[in-house]
Amino acid sequence: ILHNRYEKKKYKKITVILMCALLITAVGCSKRKSVDMGDITSEATENTGEYEISTDKSSIKESLGVPDVWQEDIATSVGDSATVRIYAEVIVPDISDVKVLEVKQKEADREFWEPYINKMGFDEIQYLGNYFDDEATIRAKLAKEGCAGVVYSGEGYLAKRNNLCYIVSFSKEGLLHILTCEPCDRSKFPQKCSIEFDALEQTVYDELEKMGITGFKMASIHDTAYHEIKMDGSGMGAAVDGGYVVTLEKCVDGVRIASRDYFHNNIFDFKEREDASEVTYLAEYAEEFIRLEINDEGIVYMEYFAPSDVTEIKASNVKLLDFEQVQQVYRNIIINSQVDKESIVLLKKLEFAYFKVPSKDDVDTGSIIPVWILSDGESDCTRFIIINAIDGTVFQTYRPVFNE
């Protein structure tokens, strides 16, 4: 279900306009500095660049004057008027140093993935080879182990744990390098899950840490029937015997890099704005995140998408818009936007996060920048406005198809 859901979005054909003038490569004095994004640690160049630097060392909540709640009604003026009702909890991380980073997706081959696979806790691991080089031999090996029906692409391993067989494969599909671990025969698979919800988050982090993976944050939780469970545990059914399905996003200094997978089919249409240069439409690109299924057996299913590395610190201690400026940017955006088939739109969450903006010439590279995300707060978000926290530029992750 997860794979199909992602594939639909990945291959969705949409009209996009790439305008990345915002992210001009800065030229200036540089020095070497170690960058730590959890499991991503590399020597990256720090560039003083053209960003204005803040000298205020207090937390961004304090320095920007951020309230706990923003409450306001704003009327749109384009097309049929609608009321956008903001009653939003304002979520701000306890940090003072805000960065702009350049990242690049790693070339994730066998040499890269093998250390992770060796730490998955398997009793036996057998390398199968590349499917496209020796399809017949690989199919024969899988059939012998009762895994004939398993989809296997790229190259990978046949692994065993507690007498259960797994396929661990890796490949590049479209824009993404992907590692997939899945059981060969789910009918033989233990369904017991005694993990208490309150212990779930730490259990997931502990299991990933055994593999050498850190620096991720839980973003969504479902049961194995794909019923959503709220992050506070509400909405959970009477039993989760099959286990939990968890999505995790990459973080910078504990602040999540918001996944565009949650932001699509936006009801806000910015095409009517007079100054089109204020809106940057983002093309498809690779972003790093993990989806896994966990129960008493441990991690029983896992997809790791697009592992990335920091190649440059474009700026540290970046100066941000203060909160009154952020509010005014949102007011201007909403007033001059058309809202599709809605008379009242409720936006109940405003979050400070990081966001990846792809490079114009290479979607494997991009910049991680600070943003504000005003949204309906739902996991499958269709009401949202994302703005650059530095200059107020609007980022639109999906543009309706129209002739221009």
C-alpha positions as CSV (number, residue, x, y, z in Angstrom):
1,I,0.0,0.0,0.0
2,L,2.8,2.4,1.0
3,H,4.8,1.7,-2.1
4,N,1.8,2.1,-4.5
5,R,0.8,5.3,-2.7
6,Y,4.3,6.8,-3.2
7,E,4.6,5.6,-6.8
8,K,1.4,7.4,-7.8
9,K,2.8,10.6,-6.6
10,K,6.3,10.0,-8.0
11,Y,5.1,9.5,-11.5
12,K,2.3,12.0,-11.6
13,K,2.7,14.2,-14.6
14,I,2.2,17.8,-13.8
15,T,3.1,21.1,-15.3
16,V,5.9,22.7,-13.3
17,I,7.9,25.9,-13.6
18,L,11.3,25.9,-12.0
19,M,12.3,29.3,-10.6
20,C,15.2,28.8,-8.2
21,A,16.7,32.3,-8.4
22,L,16.2,32.5,-4.7
23,L,19.0,29.9,-4.1
24,I,21.9,31.5,-5.9
25,T,25.2,29.8,-5.1
26,A,27.0,32.2,-2.8
27,V,30.6,33.2,-3.4
28,G,32.7,34.3,-0.4
29,C,35.3,33.3,2.2
30,S,35.0,29.7,3.2
31,K,36.4,27.3,5.8
32,R,36.1,23.6,6.6
33,K,33.5,22.6,9.2
34,S,32.1,19.2,10.2
35,V,28.4,18.9,9.6
36,D,26.3,16.5,11.6
37,M,22.8,15.6,10.5
38,G,22.4,12.5,12.6
39,D,23.9,9.6,10.6
40,I,25.1,12.0,8.0
41,T,28.5,13.3,9.0
42,S,30.8,14.8,6.4
43,E,33.4,17.5,5.8
44,A,31.5,20.3,4.2
45,T,32.5,23.8,3.1
46,E,31.0,26.6,5.1
47,N,30.2,29.6,2.9
48,T,29.6,33.1,4.4
49,G,27.5,33.7,1.3
50,E,25.0,36.5,0.7
51,Y,22.6,35.7,3.6
52,E,22.2,38.3,6.4
53,I,23.5,36.9,9.7
54,S,21.8,37.3,13.0
55,T,23.7,38.3,16.1
56,D,20.8,37.4,18.4
57,K,21.7,34.2,20.3
58,S,18.3,33.7,22.0
59,S,15.8,31.1,20.8
60,I,13.9,31.9,17.6
61,K,10.7,31.8,19.5
62,E,12.0,34.6,21.7
63,S,13.9,36.6,19.1
64,L,11.1,36.5,16.5
65,G,8.3,37.2,19.0
66,V,6.4,34.0,18.2
67,P,3.1,33.5,20.2
68,D,1.6,30.1,21.2
69,V,-1.5,30.6,19.0
70,W,-2.4,32.7,16.0
71,Q,-6.1,33.5,15.6
72,E,-7.4,35.6,12.7
73,D,-10.0,35.6,9.8
74,I,-8.8,36.7,6.4
75,A,-11.0,37.1,3.3
76,T,-9.7,36.2,-0.2
77,S,-10.2,38.7,-3.0
78,V,-9.7,36.6,-6.2
79,G,-12.6,34.9,-7.8
80,D,-15.3,33.7,-5.5
81,S,-14.5,35.2,-2.0
82,A,-13.7,32.7,0.7
83,T,-12.8,33.1,4.4
84,V,-9.6,31.6,5.6
85,R,-9.9,31.1,9.3
86,I,-6.6,30.8,11.1
87,Y,-6.8,29.2,14.6
88,A,-3.4,27.8,14.6
89,E,-1.1,26.4,17.2
90,V,2.4,27.8,16.5
91,I,5.0,25.1,16.7
92,V,8.6,26.4,17.1
93,P,11.7,24.3,17.9
94,D,13.9,25.4,20.8
95,I,16.9,26.4,18.7
96,S,18.8,29.6,18.0
97,D,21.1,28.7,15.2
98,V,19.2,28.4,11.9
99,K,21.2,27.1,8.9
100,V,21.0,26.9,5.1
101,L,22.6,23.8,3.8
102,E,23.3,22.2,0.4
103,V,22.7,18.5,0.2
104,K,23.2,15.8,-2.5
105,Q,21.7,12.4,-2.8
106,K,24.3,9.7,-2.3
107,E,25.2,7.1,-5.0
108,A,23.9,4.2,-2.9
109,D,25.5,1.1,-4.2
110,R,26.3,-2.2,-2.6
111,E,29.3,-0.8,-0.8
112,F,27.1,1.9,0.7
113,W,24.2,-0.3,1.8
114,E,26.1,-3.3,3.1
115,P,27.1,-1.9,6.5
116,Y,23.4,-1.1,7.2
117,I,22.3,-4.6,6.1
118,N,24.9,-6.3,8.2
119,K,23.5,-4.5,11.3
120,M,19.8,-5.6,10.7
121,G,20.2,-8.5,13.1
122,F,19.9,-11.4,10.5
123,D,21.2,-14.8,11.4
124,E,22.2,-15.6,7.8
125,I,22.8,-13.3,4.8
126,Q,23.4,-14.6,1.2
127,Y,24.2,-12.2,-1.6
128,L,22.0,-12.9,-4.6
129,G,23.6,-10.7,-7.2
130,N,22.1,-8.3,-9.8
131,Y,18.7,-9.3,-11.1
132,F,19.4,-8.0,-14.5
133,D,22.7,-9.8,-14.9
134,D,21.5,-13.3,-13.8
135,E,17.7,-13.4,-13.6
136,A,17.3,-17.2,-13.9
137,T,19.8,-18.1,-11.1
138,I,18.3,-15.5,-8.8
139,R,14.7,-16.8,-9.4
140,A,15.8,-20.3,-8.8
141,K,17.4,-19.4,-5.4
142,L,14.3,-17.5,-4.4
143,A,12.0,-20.4,-5.4
144,K,14.1,-22.8,-3.4
145,E,13.5,-20.7,-0.3
146,G,9.8,-20.3,-1.0
147,C,10.2,-16.7,-2.1
148,A,9.2,-17.1,-5.8
149,G,6.4,-14.5,-5.5
150,V,8.6,-11.8,-4.1
151,V,9.2,-8.8,-6.3
152,Y,13.0,-8.3,-6.6
153,S,14.7,-5.6,-8.5
154,G,18.2,-4.3,-8.7
155,E,20.5,-6.3,-6.5
156,G,20.4,-7.6,-3.0
157,Y,20.4,-10.4,-0.4
158,L,18.4,-13.3,0.9
159,A,18.5,-13.1,4.7
160,K,17.1,-15.2,7.6
161,R,16.2,-14.3,11.1
162,N,14.4,-16.6,13.5
163,N,13.9,-19.1,10.6
164,L,12.0,-16.4,8.6
165,C,13.2,-15.4,5.2
166,Y,13.6,-11.8,4.0
167,I,14.6,-10.1,0.8
168,V,16.8,-7.1,1.2
169,S,17.2,-5.3,-2.1
170,F,18.4,-2.0,-3.3
171,S,18.1,-0.1,-6.6
172,K,17.6,3.3,-8.2
173,E,14.0,3.9,-9.3
174,G,13.5,7.1,-11.1
175,L,15.0,9.8,-8.9
176,L,15.4,7.7,-5.9
177,H,17.9,5.3,-4.4
178,I,15.9,2.9,-2.3
179,L,16.7,0.1,0.1
180,T,13.8,-2.3,0.7
181,C,13.6,-5.1,3.4
182,E,10.5,-7.3,3.3
183,P,9.5,-10.8,4.4
184,C,9.2,-13.5,1.8
185,D,6.0,-15.1,3.1
186,R,3.8,-13.0,5.3
187,S,1.5,-15.9,6.0
188,K,4.3,-17.4,8.2
189,F,5.1,-14.1,9.7
190,P,4.5,-13.4,13.5
191,Q,1.8,-10.9,14.0
192,K,2.2,-10.3,17.7
193,C,2.9,-6.8,18.8
194,S,3.1,-5.9,22.5
195,I,4.8,-2.6,22.0
196,E,3.0,0.0,24.1
197,F,2.2,3.2,22.2
198,D,4.1,5.4,24.7
199,A,7.2,3.3,24.1
200,L,6.9,3.1,20.3
201,E,8.9,6.2,19.4
202,Q,12.0,5.2,21.5
203,T,11.7,1.6,20.3
204,V,11.8,2.7,16.7
205,Y,14.8,5.0,17.3
206,D,16.6,2.2,19.2
207,E,16.1,-0.3,16.3
208,L,17.3,2.2,13.7
209,E,20.3,3.1,15.9
210,K,21.4,-0.6,15.9
211,M,21.7,-0.2,12.1
212,G,23.7,3.0,12.5
213,I,20.8,5.2,11.4
214,T,20.1,8.3,13.5
215,G,18.9,11.9,12.9
216,F,15.3,11.0,12.0
217,K,12.0,12.0,13.5
218,M,8.6,10.2,13.5
219,A,6.2,11.9,11.2
220,S,3.2,9.6,11.0
221,I,1.9,6.3,12.5
222,H,-0.6,3.8,11.1
223,D,-1.6,0.3,12.1
224,T,-1.0,-2.5,9.5
225,A,-4.5,-2.1,8.1
226,Y,-3.3,1.5,7.4
227,H,-5.7,3.2,9.8
228,E,-4.1,6.4,11.0
229,I,-3.0,6.8,14.6
230,K,-2.5,10.3,15.8
231,M,0.9,11.2,17.3
232,D,-0.7,11.4,20.7
233,G,-2.1,7.9,20.4
234,S,-5.7,8.9,19.7
235,G,-7.4,7.1,16.9
236,M,-5.7,3.8,17.8
237,G,-7.8,0.7,17.5
238,A,-8.3,-1.8,20.2
239,A,-5.3,-3.9,19.0
240,V,-2.3,-3.4,16.8
241,D,-1.4,-7.1,16.6
242,G,0.2,-6.7,13.2
243,G,2.4,-3.9,14.4
244,Y,2.9,-0.3,13.6
245,V,3.6,1.4,10.3
246,V,5.8,4.4,10.9
247,T,7.1,7.2,8.6
248,L,10.2,9.1,9.6
249,E,11.6,12.4,8.2
250,K,15.2,13.5,8.3
251,C,16.2,16.3,10.7
252,V,18.7,19.1,11.0
253,D,19.6,19.9,14.6
254,G,16.4,18.1,15.7
255,V,14.2,20.1,13.4
256,R,12.4,18.0,10.7
257,I,12.9,18.5,7.0
258,A,9.2,18.5,6.1
259,S,8.4,15.9,3.4
260,R,6.6,17.1,0.4
261,D,4.8,13.7,0.4
262,Y,2.3,15.2,2.8
263,F,1.7,18.4,0.7
264,H,-0.2,17.9,-2.5
265,N,-3.3,19.0,-4.4
266,N,-3.3,22.3,-2.7
267,I,-6.7,24.1,-2.7
268,F,-4.8,27.4,-2.7
269,D,-4.1,28.5,-6.3
270,F,-1.4,31.2,-6.6
271,K,-1.5,31.6,-10.4
272,E,-3.6,34.8,-10.1
273,R,-0.9,36.6,-8.2
274,E,0.3,39.7,-10.0
275,D,4.0,39.2,-9.0
276,A,4.7,35.7,-10.2
277,S,8.3,36.0,-9.1
278,E,7.1,35.6,-5.5
279,V,6.0,32.0,-6.2
280,T,8.5,29.2,-6.7
281,Y,7.0,26.1,-8.2
282,L,9.0,23.0,-7.3
283,A,9.7,20.1,-9.6
284,E,9.8,16.4,-8.5
285,Y,12.9,15.6,-6.5
286,A,14.4,13.0,-4.2
287,E,14.0,13.5,-0.5
288,E,15.3,11.4,2.3
289,F,12.8,9.5,4.5
290,I,12.1,6.1,6.0
291,R,9.0,3.9,6.1
292,L,9.0,0.8,8.3
293,E,6.8,-1.8,10.0
294,I,7.7,-2.8,13.5
295,N,6.3,-5.5,15.9
296,D,7.7,-7.9,18.5
297,E,9.9,-9.4,15.7
298,G,11.7,-6.0,15.3
299,I,11.7,-4.1,12.0
300,V,10.0,-6.5,9.6
301,Y,9.5,-4.2,6.6
302,M,11.5,-1.1,5.7
303,E,12.0,1.3,2.9
304,Y,14.9,3.8,3.1
305,F,14.6,6.5,0.4
306,A,17.3,8.8,-1.0
307,P,20.1,8.9,1.6
308,S,21.8,12.3,1.3
309,D,24.9,14.1,2.4
310,V,25.6,17.7,3.4
311,T,28.0,19.2,0.9
312,E,28.0,22.8,2.0
313,I,26.9,25.0,4.9
314,K,25.6,28.0,2.9
315,A,25.0,30.0,6.1
316,S,24.7,29.7,9.9
317,N,22.7,31.9,12.3
318,V,20.6,33.2,9.3
319,K,18.5,36.2,10.0
320,L,14.8,35.5,9.7
321,L,11.7,37.5,9.2
322,D,10.2,38.4,12.6
323,F,6.8,37.0,13.3
324,E,4.8,40.1,12.5
325,Q,6.4,40.1,9.1
326,V,5.5,36.4,8.7
327,Q,1.9,37.2,9.5
328,Q,1.8,40.0,7.0
329,V,3.3,37.8,4.3
330,Y,0.5,35.2,4.9
331,R,-2.2,37.9,4.9
332,N,-1.0,39.2,1.5
333,I,-0.8,35.7,0.1
334,I,-4.3,34.7,1.3
335,I,-5.9,37.9,0.2
336,N,-4.5,37.5,-3.3
337,S,-5.1,33.8,-3.7
338,Q,-8.0,31.9,-5.2
339,V,-9.4,29.1,-3.0
340,D,-10.8,26.2,-5.0
341,K,-14.5,25.3,-4.2
342,E,-14.2,26.3,-0.6
343,S,-16.2,29.0,1.3
344,I,-14.5,28.6,4.7
345,V,-11.0,27.2,5.1
346,L,-9.7,26.3,8.6
347,L,-5.9,26.4,9.1
348,K,-5.0,25.1,12.5
349,K,-1.3,24.6,12.5
350,L,1.7,26.9,11.9
351,E,5.1,25.1,12.1
352,F,8.7,26.2,11.7
353,A,10.6,23.5,9.8
354,Y,13.2,22.9,7.2
355,F,12.3,22.2,3.6
356,K,14.3,20.9,0.5
357,V,14.3,23.0,-2.6
358,P,15.8,21.2,-5.6
359,S,18.6,22.7,-7.7
360,K,17.7,24.0,-11.1
361,D,20.1,21.9,-13.0
362,D,20.3,18.7,-10.9
363,V,17.4,17.3,-8.9
364,D,19.9,15.1,-6.9
365,T,21.1,18.2,-5.2
366,G,19.3,21.0,-3.4
367,S,19.2,23.4,-0.6
368,I,17.7,22.8,2.9
369,I,16.2,26.1,4.0
370,P,14.0,27.3,6.9
371,V,10.3,27.7,6.2
372,W,7.0,28.4,7.9
373,I,4.2,25.9,7.0
374,L,0.6,27.1,7.7
375,S,-1.8,24.2,7.1
376,D,-4.9,22.3,8.1
377,G,-2.7,20.1,10.3
378,E,-4.0,16.9,8.7
379,S,-1.6,14.0,7.7
380,D,-2.8,14.1,4.1
381,C,-2.5,17.8,3.8
382,T,-4.4,19.7,1.0
383,R,-4.7,23.1,2.6
384,F,-1.3,24.7,3.2
385,I,0.9,27.6,2.4
386,I,4.7,27.2,2.7
387,I,6.9,30.3,2.8
388,N,10.6,30.9,3.0
389,A,11.3,32.0,6.6
390,I,14.2,34.3,5.4
391,D,12.4,36.4,2.7
392,G,8.8,35.3,2.5
393,T,8.9,33.6,-0.9
394,V,6.0,31.2,-1.5
395,F,6.8,27.5,-2.3
396,Q,4.1,25.6,-4.2
397,T,4.7,21.8,-4.3
398,Y,2.0,21.1,-6.9
399,R,0.7,23.3,-9.7
400,P,-2.7,22.6,-11.3
401,V,-2.3,21.9,-15.1
402,F,-3.3,24.9,-17.1
403,N,-2.3,26.6,-20.3
404,E,-0.2,29.8,-20.0
